[in-house]
Each structure stands twice: as C-alpha cells, then as structure tokens.
Amino acid sequence: MKKITLSKRVSMVSPQEAKPLAATKRSAPANQPSKTKATASIRLMIVDDHAFIREALRSLVDLDKTIEIVGEADNGRKAIEMVTELHPTLLLMDIGMPRLNGLAAARQIRQLAPDVGIILLTAFGTDQYIQQVIDGDIHGYLLKDSPASLITHAIHEVAKGNTFHSPAISRRMRTIYDELPSGNGHKPAVKLTNREIEVLQLIAEGAANKQVAGELNISIKTVEKHRQNLMDKLRIHDTASLTRYAISSGVIDNMVQTLLPI
C-alpha cells in the first residue's frame, strides 16, 4: 500500500473559519482552465439513489452561482455512462447504492476519466470505506451530517485540484496510517477486478446468474466464471458467505441489502 503523509495533504478547520483549508494539490483537468471561487464554472454531477437527497443537494448547490449541475444519476453504473457524455468537473456521489456502489463506480471513473474529481458523500465513515478511499485515491470524503458550507467548500477545493475530507475522516485516516505495520508481516488485501466487484455486488443483492448476465450484458457462462473466481480468491464456497463478505468489505451497504427483494 502506498504511503501518504496526510498531515501535509489535508488540514482540518471548522466550516465557520474564514481561512481556506490547506489541501493536497492534484492535476487540474487538462481541458479546463484553472478555477477560483470567483470565476469558476464548475460542472457538477450528483449521484445518489435517494431522490430527496439529490433534491436537497440541488437546492444547496443552486445557491452558488459558480456551480452548474449538469446531470444526476441514481446508481454508479448510470454515473459511469453519464461521465463520458457530460464531461463534468467533478461528481458528488453516495457510496451505498444498488446495482453499483459509489466506491466501485469511483474506481472505474478514475480509470476512465482521471481528470474528473470525485467526492464521496455518505452517512458511513467505516474503516472499510476509508481504506478503499485511500487505496482508490479519491479526492474527497464527506459525511452527510456535514454543514452546507463544508460541502460547497469541498466542491470548490476539489474543482481546483485539491483533496478535501471531513475532519472526522481525516483524523481516522491518520490513525489508520499510524496503525499500519512497518514490517513485511502485513497481509495484503485480496485484489478483485472491476468486473468481479460488479458481479459480487449483484450477487449480494440477490440477483441470479441470469439477472447478473442481463445487467452486465455478458453471458451466463461468464457470470459463472466470475462467481467461481470470487470464491477461489476469497476462499468462500457459498452465496451467503459472499454476501457477508460484500457487506463487511463495504461492497454493499447492509441497509441496501436488507431492503432488496429476496
């Protein structure tokens, strides 16, 4: 796992302080000029499976004349498709969504459109999610109880090429790094491909092989191969255990799983 000195990348301030948050600089989109809060035209996509959350975020963002909402999606798979069509500056995206969660979608978007900024906005600050944010080089991670001023500030920071995390997330990130073993005794995490993660989430959501094949536009035989690869890599031999793994690793939100039809 690559080492990042977080104390130099992200500093924490309360949303009431006037001084901007110091953050890590990343490359600005090559096809867009450098942006400032006064002159920016930030093209934002909102991705959340709850309509009332999207409406609330839209109302918040509409108060800032420098931000333009160019699209909305209710799942990660649709977000990936829209990114290639709409070319947003950044995405404000939930994690726990059906069909394809925000972390898996972010991973694919980082490969497909590396210049697009990604802020994950979620109610959950679990270590599993935080670790995946670190590994995926995600630009921002905000909790949904963040004040409105912090959310808009994060949008501007990421649009300028910086990273920005909620103070609680930043503190936990530093703790995670401090707890990393220094020797070679650390067991590396199991690496799954993008397709394996997609198949795993759909299986955990209760989809049969035929439904997975239709959703991903692949053959049932290919689905069966991915399922077997998952079981071999994870040393799991039944669907119930795959579902438990998906929940514990943050691939699927437990709340989402319990609301899905069996």
BALOBA-1460 file (C-alpha; in Angstrom, 3 decimals):
// residues 262
<rec num="1" residu="m" x="0.000" y="0.000" z="0.000"/>
<rec num="2" residu="k" x="1.427" y="3.410" z="-0.912"/>
<rec num="3" residu="k" x="2.351" y="5.723" z="1.980"/>
<rec num="4" residu="i" x="0.806" y="9.183" z="2.065"/>
<rec num="5" residu="t" x="1.692" y="11.844" z="4.599"/>
<rec num="6" residu="l" x="-1.800" y="13.035" z="5.369"/>
<rec num="7" residu="s" x="-0.738" y="15.746" z="7.750"/>
<rec num="8" residu="k" x="0.681" y="17.578" z="4.759"/>
<rec num="9" residu="r" x="-2.185" y="16.746" z="2.432"/>
<rec num="10" residu="v" x="-5.242" y="17.692" z="4.399"/>
<rec num="11" residu="s" x="-5.610" y="20.036" z="7.351"/>
<rec num="12" residu="m" x="-8.781" y="20.398" z="9.386"/>
<rec num="13" residu="v" x="-10.726" y="23.571" z="10.095"/>
<rec num="14" residu="s" x="-14.230" y="24.206" z="11.242"/>
<rec num="15" residu="p" x="-16.619" y="25.294" z="8.489"/>
<rec num="16" residu="q" x="-17.059" y="28.620" z="10.297"/>
<rec num="17" residu="e" x="-13.405" y="29.646" z="9.905"/>
<rec num="18" residu="a" x="-12.767" y="32.011" z="7.044"/>
<rec num="19" residu="k" x="-9.309" y="30.726" z="6.181"/>
<rec num="20" residu="p" x="-9.457" y="28.097" z="3.391"/>
<rec num="21" residu="l" x="-8.492" y="24.533" z="4.218"/>
<rec num="22" residu="a" x="-4.984" y="23.531" z="3.205"/>
<rec num="23" residu="a" x="-5.172" y="20.502" z="0.937"/>
<rec num="24" residu="t" x="-3.217" y="18.395" z="-1.464"/>
<rec num="25" residu="k" x="-2.832" y="19.655" z="-4.994"/>
<rec num="26" residu="r" x="-3.677" y="17.271" z="-7.824"/>
<rec num="27" residu="s" x="-3.537" y="17.933" z="-11.542"/>
<rec num="28" residu="a" x="-6.355" y="20.161" z="-12.789"/>
<rec num="29" residu="p" x="-8.373" y="18.838" z="-15.750"/>
<rec num="30" residu="a" x="-6.275" y="19.253" z="-18.878"/>
<rec num="31" residu="n" x="-9.170" y="20.624" z="-20.919"/>
<rec num="32" residu="q" x="-10.252" y="23.178" z="-18.334"/>
<rec num="33" residu="p" x="-8.618" y="26.397" z="-17.105"/>
<rec num="34" residu="s" x="-7.508" y="26.882" z="-13.520"/>
<rec num="35" residu="k" x="-10.534" y="27.756" z="-11.390"/>
<rec num="36" residu="t" x="-11.169" y="30.125" z="-8.492"/>
<rec num="37" residu="k" x="-14.321" y="30.536" z="-6.430"/>
<rec num="38" residu="a" x="-14.974" y="33.931" z="-8.002"/>
<rec num="39" residu="t" x="-14.673" y="32.837" z="-11.639"/>
<rec num="40" residu="a" x="-15.305" y="29.087" z="-11.671"/>
<rec num="41" residu="s" x="-17.874" y="27.377" z="-13.814"/>
<rec num="42" residu="i" x="-17.883" y="24.021" z="-12.047"/>
<rec num="43" residu="r" x="-19.755" y="21.263" z="-13.864"/>
<rec num="44" residu="l" x="-21.181" y="19.034" z="-11.140"/>
<rec num="45" residu="m" x="-22.893" y="15.653" z="-11.288"/>
<rec num="46" residu="i" x="-24.940" y="14.453" z="-8.299"/>
<rec num="47" residu="v" x="-25.182" y="10.689" z="-7.779"/>
<rec num="48" residu="d" x="-27.453" y="9.276" z="-5.069"/>
<rec num="49" residu="d" x="-30.175" y="6.639" z="-5.101"/>
<rec num="50" residu="h" x="-32.478" y="8.737" z="-2.886"/>
<rec num="51" residu="a" x="-34.400" y="11.420" z="-4.762"/>
<rec num="52" residu="f" x="-34.843" y="13.616" z="-1.675"/>
<rec num="53" residu="i" x="-31.051" y="13.672" z="-1.136"/>
<rec num="54" residu="r" x="-30.483" y="14.735" z="-4.732"/>
<rec num="55" residu="e" x="-33.127" y="17.443" z="-4.348"/>
<rec num="56" residu="a" x="-31.532" y="18.724" z="-1.139"/>
<rec num="57" residu="l" x="-28.083" y="18.832" z="-2.722"/>
<rec num="58" residu="r" x="-29.518" y="20.546" z="-5.796"/>
<rec num="59" residu="s" x="-31.131" y="23.224" z="-3.614"/>
<rec num="60" residu="l" x="-27.841" y="23.744" z="-1.794"/>
<rec num="61" residu="v" x="-25.716" y="23.961" z="-4.927"/>
<rec num="62" residu="d" x="-28.186" y="26.262" z="-6.701"/>
<rec num="63" residu="l" x="-27.296" y="28.947" z="-4.158"/>
<rec num="64" residu="d" x="-23.755" y="29.028" z="-5.553"/>
<rec num="65" residu="k" x="-23.738" y="30.676" z="-8.971"/>
<rec num="66" residu="t" x="-20.294" y="29.279" z="-9.805"/>
<rec num="67" residu="i" x="-21.568" y="25.685" z="-9.798"/>
<rec num="68" residu="e" x="-23.658" y="24.210" z="-12.615"/>
<rec num="69" residu="i" x="-25.421" y="20.862" z="-12.150"/>
<rec num="70" residu="v" x="-25.024" y="19.064" z="-15.469"/>
<rec num="71" residu="g" x="-26.608" y="15.753" z="-14.546"/>
<rec num="72" residu="e" x="-27.956" y="13.394" z="-11.885"/>
<rec num="73" residu="a" x="-27.835" y="9.628" z="-11.530"/>
<rec num="74" residu="d" x="-29.346" y="7.176" z="-9.058"/>
<rec num="75" residu="n" x="-26.680" y="4.456" z="-9.239"/>
<rec num="76" residu="g" x="-22.996" y="4.037" z="-10.002"/>
<rec num="77" residu="r" x="-23.458" y="2.292" z="-13.330"/>
<rec num="78" residu="k" x="-25.514" y="5.149" z="-14.734"/>
<rec num="79" residu="a" x="-22.973" y="7.638" z="-13.377"/>
<rec num="80" residu="i" x="-20.172" y="5.976" z="-15.350"/>
<rec num="81" residu="e" x="-22.193" y="6.209" z="-18.560"/>
<rec num="82" residu="m" x="-23.067" y="9.876" z="-17.968"/>
<rec num="83" residu="v" x="-19.476" y="10.909" z="-17.205"/>
<rec num="84" residu="t" x="-18.406" y="10.090" z="-20.753"/>
<rec num="85" residu="e" x="-21.350" y="12.037" z="-22.156"/>
<rec num="86" residu="l" x="-21.405" y="15.111" z="-19.900"/>
<rec num="87" residu="h" x="-17.710" y="15.615" z="-19.066"/>
<rec num="88" residu="p" x="-18.293" y="17.001" z="-15.549"/>
<rec num="89" residu="t" x="-15.633" y="18.742" z="-13.494"/>
<rec num="90" residu="l" x="-16.482" y="16.530" z="-10.537"/>
<rec num="91" residu="l" x="-19.004" y="14.140" z="-9.021"/>
<rec num="92" residu="l" x="-20.693" y="14.354" z="-5.631"/>
<rec num="93" residu="m" x="-21.575" y="10.698" z="-5.100"/>
<rec num="94" residu="d" x="-23.129" y="8.456" z="-2.467"/>
<rec num="95" residu="i" x="-21.464" y="5.147" z="-1.540"/>
<rec num="96" residu="g" x="-24.332" y="2.811" z="-0.634"/>
<rec num="97" residu="m" x="-26.294" y="2.412" z="-3.874"/>
<rec num="98" residu="p" x="-27.831" y="-0.610" z="-5.631"/>
<rec num="99" residu="r" x="-26.517" y="-2.059" z="-8.933"/>
<rec num="100" residu="l" x="-23.059" y="-0.469" z="-8.456"/>
<rec num="101" residu="n" x="-21.900" y="1.271" z="-5.289"/>
<rec num="102" residu="g" x="-20.110" y="4.598" z="-5.256"/>
<rec num="103" residu="l" x="-16.682" y="3.182" z="-4.387"/>
<rec num="104" residu="a" x="-16.756" y="0.703" z="-7.270"/>
<rec num="105" residu="a" x="-18.041" y="3.398" z="-9.630"/>
<rec num="106" residu="a" x="-15.328" y="5.799" z="-8.463"/>
<rec num="107" residu="r" x="-12.682" y="3.181" z="-9.170"/>
<rec num="108" residu="q" x="-13.872" y="2.808" z="-12.760"/>
<rec num="109" residu="i" x="-14.302" y="6.555" z="-13.292"/>
<rec num="110" residu="r" x="-10.742" y="7.173" z="-12.064"/>
<rec num="111" residu="q" x="-9.560" y="4.840" z="-14.836"/>
<rec num="112" residu="l" x="-11.956" y="6.119" z="-17.488"/>
<rec num="113" residu="a" x="-11.684" y="9.865" z="-16.749"/>
<rec num="114" residu="p" x="-8.767" y="10.514" z="-14.360"/>
<rec num="115" residu="d" x="-9.201" y="14.299" z="-14.557"/>
<rec num="116" residu="v" x="-12.718" y="14.167" z="-13.088"/>
<rec num="117" residu="g" x="-12.811" y="14.953" z="-9.364"/>
<rec num="118" residu="i" x="-14.778" y="12.663" z="-7.063"/>
<rec num="119" residu="i" x="-16.267" y="13.499" z="-3.667"/>
<rec num="120" residu="l" x="-17.973" y="10.684" z="-1.804"/>
<rec num="121" residu="l" x="-20.815" y="11.891" z="0.418"/>
<rec num="122" residu="t" x="-22.130" y="9.229" z="2.762"/>
<rec num="123" residu="a" x="-23.600" y="8.576" z="6.171"/>
<rec num="124" residu="f" x="-20.927" y="5.971" z="6.874"/>
<rec num="125" residu="g" x="-17.349" y="6.573" z="7.990"/>
<rec num="126" residu="t" x="-16.311" y="2.960" z="8.499"/>
<rec num="127" residu="d" x="-12.686" y="1.865" z="8.309"/>
<rec num="128" residu="q" x="-13.526" y="-0.355" z="5.332"/>
<rec num="129" residu="y" x="-14.799" y="2.628" z="3.362"/>
<rec num="130" residu="i" x="-11.938" y="4.871" z="4.453"/>
<rec num="131" residu="q" x="-9.362" y="2.257" z="3.431"/>
<rec num="132" residu="q" x="-10.931" y="1.967" z="-0.024"/>
<rec num="133" residu="v" x="-10.938" y="5.756" z="-0.375"/>
<rec num="134" residu="i" x="-7.213" y="5.770" z="0.432"/>
<rec num="135" residu="d" x="-6.462" y="2.903" z="-1.953"/>
<rec num="136" residu="g" x="-8.609" y="4.411" z="-4.708"/>
<rec num="137" residu="d" x="-7.028" y="7.880" z="-4.472"/>
<rec num="138" residu="i" x="-10.450" y="9.504" z="-4.093"/>
<rec num="139" residu="h" x="-10.338" y="13.290" z="-3.886"/>
<rec num="140" residu="g" x="-12.921" y="13.871" z="-1.146"/>
<rec num="141" residu="y" x="-14.895" y="12.006" z="1.514"/>
<rec num="142" residu="l" x="-17.649" y="13.870" z="3.363"/>
<rec num="143" residu="l" x="-20.180" y="12.676" z="5.908"/>
<rec num="144" residu="k" x="-23.819" y="13.511" z="5.212"/>
<rec num="145" residu="d" x="-24.114" y="15.358" z="8.524"/>
<rec num="146" residu="s" x="-21.589" y="17.910" z="7.231"/>
<rec num="147" residu="p" x="-22.809" y="21.527" z="7.252"/>
<rec num="148" residu="a" x="-23.780" y="23.029" z="3.919"/>
<rec num="149" residu="s" x="-20.815" y="25.394" z="3.958"/>
<rec num="150" residu="l" x="-18.395" y="22.466" z="4.243"/>
<rec num="151" residu="i" x="-19.961" y="20.684" z="1.267"/>
<rec num="152" residu="t" x="-19.735" y="23.700" z="-1.038"/>
<rec num="153" residu="h" x="-16.203" y="24.424" z="0.190"/>
<rec num="154" residu="a" x="-15.214" y="20.836" z="-0.617"/>
<rec num="155" residu="i" x="-16.656" y="21.163" z="-4.132"/>
<rec num="156" residu="h" x="-14.538" y="24.256" z="-4.780"/>
<rec num="157" residu="e" x="-11.397" y="22.693" z="-3.320"/>
<rec num="158" residu="v" x="-11.663" y="19.535" z="-5.408"/>
<rec num="159" residu="a" x="-12.524" y="21.553" z="-8.531"/>
<rec num="160" residu="k" x="-9.257" y="23.456" z="-8.010"/>
<rec num="161" residu="g" x="-7.317" y="20.202" z="-7.878"/>
<rec num="162" residu="n" x="-7.126" y="19.694" z="-4.114"/>
<rec num="163" residu="t" x="-8.304" y="16.907" z="-1.843"/>
<rec num="164" residu="f" x="-10.774" y="17.545" z="0.962"/>
<rec num="165" residu="h" x="-12.133" y="15.239" z="3.687"/>
<rec num="166" residu="s" x="-14.440" y="15.757" z="6.638"/>
<rec num="167" residu="p" x="-12.416" y="16.460" z="9.807"/>
<rec num="168" residu="a" x="-13.536" y="13.174" z="11.388"/>
<rec num="169" residu="i" x="-12.473" y="11.263" z="8.282"/>
<rec num="170" residu="s" x="-9.085" y="12.985" z="8.217"/>
<rec num="171" residu="r" x="-8.456" y="12.059" z="11.844"/>
<rec num="172" residu="r" x="-9.358" y="8.441" z="11.217"/>
<rec num="173" residu="m" x="-7.142" y="8.311" z="8.113"/>
<rec num="174" residu="r" x="-4.151" y="9.403" z="10.167"/>
<rec num="175" residu="t" x="-4.944" y="6.768" z="12.772"/>
<rec num="176" residu="i" x="-5.154" y="4.075" z="10.080"/>
<rec num="177" residu="y" x="-1.737" y="5.052" z="8.753"/>
<rec num="178" residu="d" x="-0.269" y="5.100" z="12.245"/>
<rec num="179" residu="e" x="-1.575" y="1.575" z="12.813"/>
<rec num="180" residu="l" x="-0.041" y="0.151" z="9.617"/>
<rec num="181" residu="p" x="2.664" y="-2.449" z="10.359"/>
<rec num="182" residu="s" x="6.166" y="-1.377" z="9.393"/>
<rec num="183" residu="g" x="7.481" y="-4.865" z="8.549"/>
<rec num="184" residu="n" x="6.578" y="-7.369" z="5.875"/>
<rec num="185" residu="g" x="4.098" y="-9.201" z="8.074"/>
<rec num="186" residu="h" x="1.130" y="-7.215" z="6.769"/>
<rec num="187" residu="k" x="-1.194" y="-9.441" z="4.772"/>
<rec num="188" residu="p" x="-2.181" y="-7.700" z="1.527"/>
<rec num="189" residu="a" x="-5.871" y="-7.286" z="0.764"/>
<rec num="190" residu="v" x="-7.460" y="-9.527" z="-1.838"/>
<rec num="191" residu="k" x="-7.456" y="-7.712" z="-5.175"/>
<rec num="192" residu="l" x="-10.653" y="-8.026" z="-7.190"/>
<rec num="193" residu="t" x="-11.131" y="-6.792" z="-10.738"/>
<rec num="194" residu="n" x="-13.756" y="-4.176" z="-11.576"/>
<rec num="195" residu="r" x="-15.944" y="-6.860" z="-13.139"/>
<rec num="196" residu="e" x="-15.594" y="-9.157" z="-10.140"/>
<rec num="197" residu="i" x="-16.704" y="-6.321" z="-7.852"/>
<rec num="198" residu="e" x="-19.734" y="-5.689" z="-10.077"/>
<rec num="199" residu="v" x="-20.667" y="-9.368" z="-10.038"/>
<rec num="200" residu="l" x="-20.110" y="-9.587" z="-6.283"/>
<rec num="201" residu="q" x="-22.428" y="-6.665" z="-5.579"/>
<rec num="202" residu="l" x="-25.202" y="-8.035" z="-7.791"/>
<rec num="203" residu="i" x="-24.912" y="-11.494" z="-6.217"/>
<rec num="204" residu="a" x="-25.038" y="-9.935" z="-2.750"/>
<rec num="205" residu="e" x="-28.151" y="-8.018" z="-3.782"/>
<rec num="206" residu="g" x="-29.844" y="-11.320" z="-4.545"/>
<rec num="207" residu="a" x="-29.548" y="-11.419" z="-8.344"/>
<rec num="208" residu="a" x="-29.479" y="-14.832" z="-10.034"/>
<rec num="209" residu="n" x="-26.841" y="-15.620" z="-12.665"/>
<rec num="210" residu="k" x="-29.292" y="-14.835" z="-15.487"/>
<rec num="211" residu="q" x="-30.106" y="-11.443" z="-13.940"/>
<rec num="212" residu="v" x="-26.417" y="-10.635" z="-13.470"/>
<rec num="213" residu="a" x="-25.752" y="-11.571" z="-17.092"/>
<rec num="214" residu="g" x="-28.549" y="-9.299" z="-18.301"/>
<rec num="215" residu="e" x="-27.441" y="-6.394" z="-16.110"/>
<rec num="216" residu="l" x="-23.818" y="-6.572" z="-17.243"/>
<rec num="217" residu="n" x="-24.573" y="-7.677" z="-20.826"/>
<rec num="218" residu="i" x="-22.417" y="-10.785" z="-20.533"/>
<rec num="219" residu="s" x="-23.155" y="-14.492" z="-20.902"/>
<rec num="220" residu="i" x="-24.351" y="-16.682" z="-18.045"/>
<rec num="221" residu="k" x="-21.219" y="-18.788" z="-18.535"/>
<rec num="222" residu="t" x="-19.079" y="-15.706" z="-17.972"/>
<rec num="223" residu="v" x="-21.031" y="-14.878" z="-14.814"/>
<rec num="224" residu="e" x="-20.427" y="-18.389" z="-13.526"/>
<rec num="225" residu="k" x="-16.707" y="-17.995" z="-14.215"/>
<rec num="226" residu="h" x="-16.578" y="-14.701" z="-12.303"/>
<rec num="227" residu="r" x="-18.522" y="-16.241" z="-9.419"/>
<rec num="228" residu="q" x="-16.050" y="-19.137" z="-9.255"/>
<rec num="229" residu="n" x="-13.087" y="-16.743" z="-9.414"/>
<rec num="230" residu="l" x="-14.563" y="-14.796" z="-6.496"/>
<rec num="231" residu="m" x="-14.989" y="-17.918" z="-4.429"/>
<rec num="232" residu="d" x="-11.457" y="-19.080" z="-5.224"/>
<rec num="233" residu="k" x="-9.851" y="-15.713" z="-4.399"/>
<rec num="234" residu="l" x="-11.870" y="-15.208" z="-1.215"/>
<rec num="235" residu="r" x="-11.853" y="-18.882" z="-0.206"/>
<rec num="236" residu="i" x="-15.634" y="-18.758" z="0.035"/>
<rec num="237" residu="h" x="-17.888" y="-21.581" z="-1.093"/>
<rec num="238" residu="d" x="-21.493" y="-20.353" z="-0.855"/>
<rec num="239" residu="t" x="-23.595" y="-17.333" z="-1.772"/>
<rec num="240" residu="a" x="-24.447" y="-16.439" z="1.822"/>
<rec num="241" residu="s" x="-20.747" y="-16.114" z="2.642"/>
<rec num="242" residu="l" x="-20.202" y="-13.974" z="-0.475"/>
<rec num="243" residu="t" x="-22.985" y="-11.679" z="0.735"/>
<rec num="244" residu="r" x="-21.440" y="-11.420" z="4.208"/>
<rec num="245" residu="y" x="-18.094" y="-10.586" z="2.651"/>
<rec num="246" residu="a" x="-19.682" y="-7.934" z="0.418"/>
<rec num="247" residu="i" x="-21.230" y="-6.251" z="3.459"/>
<rec num="248" residu="s" x="-18.142" y="-6.450" z="5.670"/>
<rec num="249" residu="s" x="-15.860" y="-5.104" z="2.931"/>
<rec num="250" residu="g" x="-18.161" y="-2.202" z="2.009"/>
<rec num="251" residu="v" x="-19.078" y="-3.518" z="-1.455"/>
<rec num="252" residu="i" x="-22.728" y="-3.389" z="-0.440"/>
<rec num="253" residu="d" x="-24.395" y="-1.423" z="2.328"/>
<rec num="254" residu="n" x="-26.166" y="-3.662" z="4.852"/>
<rec num="255" residu="m" x="-29.187" y="-1.329" z="4.791"/>
<rec num="256" residu="v" x="-29.412" y="-1.576" z="0.997"/>
<rec num="257" residu="q" x="-29.159" y="-5.369" z="1.153"/>
<rec num="258" residu="t" x="-31.972" y="-5.714" z="3.690"/>
<rec num="259" residu="l" x="-34.298" y="-3.571" z="1.573"/>
<rec num="260" residu="l" x="-33.816" y="-5.611" z="-1.587"/>
<rec num="261" residu="p" x="-36.275" y="-8.352" z="-2.553"/>
<rec num="262" residu="i" x="-35.042" y="-11.877" z="-1.958"/>
